[in-house]
Amino acid sequence: MFYGTTGMLFLPSILSACKKTTLQNENNFTGEVIIIGAGISGLYAAKILNEFGIKSTILEASDRVGGRIKTLSGFADFDIELGADEIIGENSMWHDMVIAGGASFVSQAGSPLYYFNGSIKNEIEASQNTFFNTMNNIIASIGDYAGSDVTAEVFANLSGVSDNVFHIFNAKVANTVGSCDERMGMFGLRTVEERRTSGTTKKFIKNKGLKSILDQQFSKEIGNVILNSRIQSIDYSGAKVTVTDEVGNVYSADKVIITVPIGVLQNNDITFTPELPVSHSYAIQQIGFDQGMKIIVQFDERVWPTNTGVIYGSGLIPEFRTTAALERSTEDRWLTAIVNGANAETLSAQGDGLIDVVLGEIDQVLGEVSMHYVDHVIQNWGSDPLFRGVMSYSKPGTGNSRTTLTQPINNKIYFAGEAVHDGGHHGTVHGAMESALRSVINMIS
Ligand SMILES: Cc1cc2nc3c(=O)[nH]c(=O)nc-3n(C[C@H](O)[C@H](O)[C@H](O)COP(=O)(O)OP(=O)(O)OC[C@H]3O[C@@H](n4cnc5c(N)ncnc54)[C@H](O)[C@@H]3O)c2cc1C
C-alpha cells in the first residue's frame, strides 16, 4: 500500500479514500505523537505515522487492543465477532488488509426468515404479502430521499410502511446502522448510501476471526501499545500536550490523536484544558450514538431450518443471525441476536432477566425451542464505560458535525475514529481507518 521515499509517502487519497488511488504527501512534522485508543483507527494512525518515521505512543484504557473489533474464540466451533463482522465494500484499505491477512469469504449468506402477521415466513411466502413488498420498495427508495431531515419513523409513516411490517423496516434500516427508527435521521440514512462508493458487497470471513487479522497486520503497532491507561485529562495549553491517565501517569507529546468512541467524549469522560472550542463540543453532542448489543445463544442442536441466514423477529430483537449458513460452522447451533437503539436500552434494563426475554422471543419466532438452550454470551457495548454505545449514526440535526471534528485544534488536538468520518463511512472499520489517515495528513501537511 505504501511507496516511501525519505520524508515522503504516497498515501491512498482521502478524497476518494475507498478507491486505490494515491496522493503524494510530504512530511513537514518531526515531533512526537500520542494516540488515545487502540481500536482500528488508533492502530492505523500509528502505522501511517511509523511509515513517515514519526514516533507515536498508543494509550489504551482496556487490557486489549481492537476496540469494537472483538473476536470471541472457544464458545463455538468458529470465531464469533462481538463487534464488527462484515467487510463492507471491496474497494477499501480494510478489505485489502483482510485479504493480505489470509481471509477467505463465505460464498452465500443463507436465506432470510421473517416473522409478521403471527407466523414465520420465508422469502417467497413473505413476498406474497403486499405490505411486505411495499416496505421493501420504500427501503429501496431511501438513497433518493429528497425530503427534510425527519426521523426514519416519520419517513416510514409518511411513505406508508404498514404497522405489521414496521419492525422489519426497523431491522433492515436503522438497526443495521446502530440505532432505531425513532432516532435515525433521513439525511444520515441517505448518506449511508454513499458507502456504496466502497463497493456494494458485504462479505463475511469464514476461516478466521478479525482479531487474528489485527494481530498479523498491526504486530509492530500492537507491541507499542500501553494498555490499562485510561486517559482522564488532556492539557494542550502549553508548548507540549500532556495527557494524564486515571492512576496519575502523565505523558507528553507535540500532538495528540484522540480516537475514543464518541460516546466517551459525549459523557465528558476526558476533560480538556483549555476547554474544547464550542464548535467542537457542540459537534460532539450532535452525533447520534446509541446503546447496542449482541447476544450469542448456544443451543444443543440447530433449531431453525437448514440454510437459514437472518431471522427477523417482531419483539425487542429486530435481527437474529445464524452461523452455518455463512459457512463458518459445521454444527450451526449458535444464534446471534443484534439489537440497537431504544430496544437495546429496554433489553439492557432487564438485568439478569435479559436471557429469558431473548429466549422468549426466539420461542415466539421458531416455536418452543428454548429447551435446547445451553449457554449464552452478552456483549453490551452501551453499558461498557469505554464505549458507551455501539456505532455512530446521524440523527436529525447532526448536519456537518463530523466535518467540524475533522478540524484540528491549535495544531495539537486531532480527532479520529469512526464517528469522525464525514463521507458516509462512519460506523464502519474502513471508515475508522480513513479518519485516521485524514488526521495524519492534516498533521503532516
Ligand atoms: C456490534 C457492532 C457491529 C459492527 N459491525 C460492523 C460491521 O459489520 N462492519 C464494519 O465495517 N463495522 C462494524 N462495526 C463498526 C466498527 O466496529 C467500528 O466502526 C470500528 O471498529 C471503530 O474503530 P475506532 O478505532 O473508531 O473505535 P474503537 O474500536 O471503539 O476504539 C476506541 C478505543 O478507545 C479506547 N478508549 C476509550 N476510552 C478511552 C480512554 N479514556 N483512554 C484511552 N483509551 C480509551 C477503547 O477501549 C477502544 O479500544 C460494528 C460495531 C459494533 C459495536
The ligand as an SDF file (V2000), in Angstrom:
LIG
                    3D

 53 58  0  0  0  0  0  0  0  0999 V2000
  -21.8440   -4.6550   17.3780 C   0  0  0  0  0  0  0  0  0  0  0  0
  -21.0730   -3.9530   16.2920 C   0  0  0  0  0  0  0  0  0  0  0  0
  -21.1550   -4.4110   14.9960 C   0  0  0  0  0  0  0  0  0  0  0  0
  -20.4280   -3.7770   13.9830 C   0  0  0  0  0  0  0  0  0  0  0  0
  -20.4580   -4.2910   12.7190 N   0  0  0  0  0  0  0  0  0  0  0  0
  -19.6420   -3.7790   11.7780 C   0  0  0  0  0  0  0  0  0  0  0  0
  -19.5010   -4.4340   10.5350 C   0  0  0  0  0  0  0  0  0  0  0  0
  -20.1010   -5.4940   10.2990 O   0  0  0  0  0  0  0  0  0  0  0  0
  -18.6590   -3.8920    9.5950 N   0  0  0  0  0  0  0  0  0  0  0  0
  -17.9460   -2.7440    9.8570 C   0  0  0  0  0  0  0  0  0  0  0  0
  -17.1810   -2.2900    8.9760 O   0  0  0  0  0  0  0  0  0  0  0  0
  -18.0550   -2.1100   11.0610 N   0  0  0  0  0  0  0  0  0  0  0  0
  -18.8800   -2.6070   12.0120 C   0  0  0  0  0  0  0  0  0  0  0  0
  -18.9510   -2.0260   13.2390 N   0  0  0  0  0  0  0  0  0  0  0  0
  -18.2790   -0.7330   13.4500 C   0  0  0  0  0  0  0  0  0  0  0  0
  -16.7630   -0.8760   13.7000 C   0  0  0  0  0  0  0  0  0  0  0  0
  -16.5350   -1.8880   14.6370 O   0  0  0  0  0  0  0  0  0  0  0  0
  -16.2420    0.4460   14.2240 C   0  0  0  0  0  0  0  0  0  0  0  0
  -16.6040    1.4980   13.3450 O   0  0  0  0  0  0  0  0  0  0  0  0
  -14.7260    0.4870   14.3820 C   0  0  0  0  0  0  0  0  0  0  0  0
  -14.2020   -0.7150   14.8840 O   0  0  0  0  0  0  0  0  0  0  0  0
  -14.3920    1.6630   15.2950 C   0  0  0  0  0  0  0  0  0  0  0  0
  -12.9990    1.7950   15.4210 O   0  0  0  0  0  0  0  0  0  0  0  0
  -12.4300    3.0540   16.2150 P   0  0  0  0  0  0  0  0  0  0  0  0
  -10.9670    2.9180   16.2350 O   0  0  0  0  0  0  0  0  0  0  0  0
  -13.0220    4.2950   15.6670 O   0  0  0  0  0  0  0  0  0  0  0  0
  -13.0320    2.9440   17.6960 O   0  0  0  0  0  0  0  0  0  0  0  0
  -12.9080    1.7740   18.7710 P   0  0  0  0  0  0  0  0  0  0  0  0
  -12.7050    0.4650   18.1230 O   0  0  0  0  0  0  0  0  0  0  0  0
  -14.0820    1.9180   19.6610 O   0  0  0  0  0  0  0  0  0  0  0  0
  -11.5670    2.1210   19.5650 O   0  0  0  0  0  0  0  0  0  0  0  0
  -11.5360    3.1180   20.5500 C   0  0  0  0  0  0  0  0  0  0  0  0
  -10.6350    2.6490   21.6840 C   0  0  0  0  0  0  0  0  0  0  0  0
  -10.5570    3.6950   22.6720 O   0  0  0  0  0  0  0  0  0  0  0  0
  -10.4600    3.0840   23.9310 C   0  0  0  0  0  0  0  0  0  0  0  0
  -10.7880    4.0760   24.9570 N   0  0  0  0  0  0  0  0  0  0  0  0
  -11.9960    4.5050   25.3700 C   0  0  0  0  0  0  0  0  0  0  0  0
  -11.8670    5.4510   26.3080 N   0  0  0  0  0  0  0  0  0  0  0  0
  -10.5470    5.6320   26.4990 C   0  0  0  0  0  0  0  0  0  0  0  0
   -9.7770    6.4800   27.3530 C   0  0  0  0  0  0  0  0  0  0  0  0
  -10.3620    7.3570   28.1890 N   0  0  0  0  0  0  0  0  0  0  0  0
   -8.4180    6.3880   27.3160 N   0  0  0  0  0  0  0  0  0  0  0  0
   -7.8020    5.5190   26.4750 C   0  0  0  0  0  0  0  0  0  0  0  0
   -8.4990    4.6910   25.6450 N   0  0  0  0  0  0  0  0  0  0  0  0
   -9.8430    4.7530   25.6630 C   0  0  0  0  0  0  0  0  0  0  0  0
  -11.4270    1.9230   23.8460 C   0  0  0  0  0  0  0  0  0  0  0  0
  -11.1750    0.9540   24.8470 O   0  0  0  0  0  0  0  0  0  0  0  0
  -11.1620    1.4170   22.4220 C   0  0  0  0  0  0  0  0  0  0  0  0
  -10.1850    0.4040   22.4160 O   0  0  0  0  0  0  0  0  0  0  0  0
  -19.6370   -2.6480   14.2830 C   0  0  0  0  0  0  0  0  0  0  0  0
  -19.5530   -2.1870   15.5950 C   0  0  0  0  0  0  0  0  0  0  0  0
  -20.2360   -2.8430   16.5990 C   0  0  0  0  0  0  0  0  0  0  0  0
  -20.0660   -2.3790   18.0160 C   0  0  0  0  0  0  0  0  0  0  0  0
  1  2  1  0
  2  3  1  0
  2 52  2  0
  3  4  2  0
  4  5  1  0
  4 50  1  0
  5  6  2  0
  6  7  1  0
  6 13  1  0
  7  8  2  0
  7  9  1  0
  9 10  1  0
 10 11  2  0
 10 12  1  0
 12 13  2  0
 13 14  1  0
 14 15  1  0
 14 50  1  0
 15 16  1  0
 16 17  1  0
 16 18  1  0
 18 19  1  0
 18 20  1  0
 20 21  1  0
 20 22  1  0
 22 23  1  0
 23 24  1  0
 24 25  2  0
 24 26  1  0
 24 27  1  0
 27 28  1  0
 28 29  2  0
 28 30  1  0
 28 31  1  0
 31 32  1  0
 32 33  1  0
 33 34  1  0
 33 48  1  0
 34 35  1  0
 35 36  1  0
 35 46  1  0
 36 37  1  0
 36 45  1  0
 37 38  2  0
 38 39  1  0
 39 40  1  0
 39 45  2  0
 40 41  1  0
 40 42  2  0
 42 43  1  0
 43 44  2  0
 44 45  1  0
 46 47  1  0
 46 48  1  0
 48 49  1  0
 50 51  2  0
 51 52  1  0
 52 53  1  0
M  END
$$$$
